[in-house]
């Protein structure tokens, strides 16, 4: 490994690891699922049906849970150890991307292409949280690397390694781990002339390897959990993700929704690939001569097919997620750098400056801005709630504008989410509370409710009335404390309107548009 690459990887490792031991500095709600469930693994049933506060989680295959549990055993059960799984995957992804770029374009383009990937917004965000996306992208990129090497060297045995990595990727996050690379490799082989793809890909063996890998998950899980597992896979992971409720939509509304779906990922790519998406138009202009000379045409076509296949696949799936595009970033990074002539001194200087500035901004964000942004009123109220629950346990509810995992992070018990007064989930929760025949606490508290301003004003009284009817007890709600938090959805247009109406009270307008009140309410028996 060259010294500059080793130094760069060490710098990225430090950047991603900085303050990773503090849960809320870079917290994503789904992290708590893996953090808690992986620690609870004690037998084979926990591997295939991880438990989260009594609920079986069949959403993801077992491999990521197992790796997180392994890191907990080695380094201890703490946030840094579980996040090291993702951080290590991110560094390994950069190494594989460099190797692919080295094989395609040479050392300089490989290095700067890897630098582009490492300094995108989405990579920085998902490179420091304990979610399976980064490990998935690592194994998928490895599959693409061995497939391209197989094409280039005319060696069938490299495709076996590619298929094995596809199988491992599917054990990290399901079928996408093999569908995307297999489809892209097939399309590349079909659209290539014989001199570029002189060998036959061993598809039969590849299919057997992929099926065998997936059976390592599906077969034991089905034998252990039967219909419960099968129903979840069919109804939630397939039907819900591949279809959309179309009831109530007119033809014009359906067409408009389909139009939005087609273009959903274009602005997502532009934003999440920042700051480098700004260079994309310049790359096409600067690299025009290379295009005309068909320089790197095979390499670029391989990367383009990778990106287009993924883009079309994500667009076809109705469940839209911003982080899906991370699977395209290794290809996009190498594709972008291929247009720049790095033998020119000013081009190399430009990339060095941009990389240095971007890394500096990320370090500044982690050390200065993240503690201010991510620590808010919900954290302070959750800490107060934890103290109250230490005296005596009670049920905890949260309004729909709050992520329950942000509260569960502190109190170590499940939080029930209420969407409003008239909704089925609350009816089920209320029946459970009634069946449990909750006793009156020493301090009179039946349950605690953390609720945002909108819910507090609109339906708190209805919630108390419905709770009283359900539990057949008169109840009252007492505000214990309140705090402020950053809004999940910023009211930017309202902010601009308030500024135009009264430009002299910017601080008030800012707080109204960007922040909101959160209340901790104790529901007591009267």
Secondary structure as GFF3:
##gff-version 3
##sequence-region A 1 526
A	DSSP	alpha_helix	3	17	.	.	.	ID=ss1
A	DSSP	alpha_helix	31	39	.	.	.	ID=ss2
A	DSSP	alpha_helix	44	48	.	.	.	ID=ss3
A	DSSP	beta_strand	50	52	.	.	.	ID=ss4
A	DSSP	beta_strand	55	57	.	.	.	ID=ss5
A	DSSP	alpha_helix	63	75	.	.	.	ID=ss6
A	DSSP	alpha_helix	79	105	.	.	.	ID=ss7
A	DSSP	alpha_helix	107	118	.	.	.	ID=ss8
A	DSSP	alpha_helix	121	126	.	.	.	ID=ss9
A	DSSP	alpha_helix	133	153	.	.	.	ID=ss10
A	DSSP	alpha_helix	157	173	.	.	.	ID=ss11
A	DSSP	alpha_helix	176	191	.	.	.	ID=ss12
A	DSSP	alpha_helix	203	225	.	.	.	ID=ss13
A	DSSP	alpha_helix	227	232	.	.	.	ID=ss14
A	DSSP	pi_helix	233	240	.	.	.	ID=ss15
A	DSSP	alpha_helix	241	242	.	.	.	ID=ss16
A	DSSP	alpha_helix	251	262	.	.	.	ID=ss17
A	DSSP	alpha_helix	264	272	.	.	.	ID=ss18
A	DSSP	three_ten_helix	276	279	.	.	.	ID=ss19
A	DSSP	alpha_helix	280	286	.	.	.	ID=ss20
A	DSSP	alpha_helix	288	292	.	.	.	ID=ss21
A	DSSP	alpha_helix	297	316	.	.	.	ID=ss22
A	DSSP	three_ten_helix	322	325	.	.	.	ID=ss23
A	DSSP	alpha_helix	326	337	.	.	.	ID=ss24
A	DSSP	alpha_helix	345	364	.	.	.	ID=ss25
A	DSSP	pi_helix	365	369	.	.	.	ID=ss26
A	DSSP	alpha_helix	370	374	.	.	.	ID=ss27
A	DSSP	alpha_helix	377	391	.	.	.	ID=ss28
A	DSSP	beta_strand	395	399	.	.	.	ID=ss29
A	DSSP	alpha_helix	404	411	.	.	.	ID=ss30
A	DSSP	beta_strand	416	418	.	.	.	ID=ss31
A	DSSP	alpha_helix	424	436	.	.	.	ID=ss32
A	DSSP	beta_strand	445	452	.	.	.	ID=ss33
A	DSSP	alpha_helix	453	471	.	.	.	ID=ss34
A	DSSP	beta_strand	475	486	.	.	.	ID=ss35
A	DSSP	alpha_helix	492	501	.	.	.	ID=ss36
A	DSSP	alpha_helix	506	514	.	.	.	ID=ss37
A	DSSP	beta_strand	515	525	.	.	.	ID=ss38
###
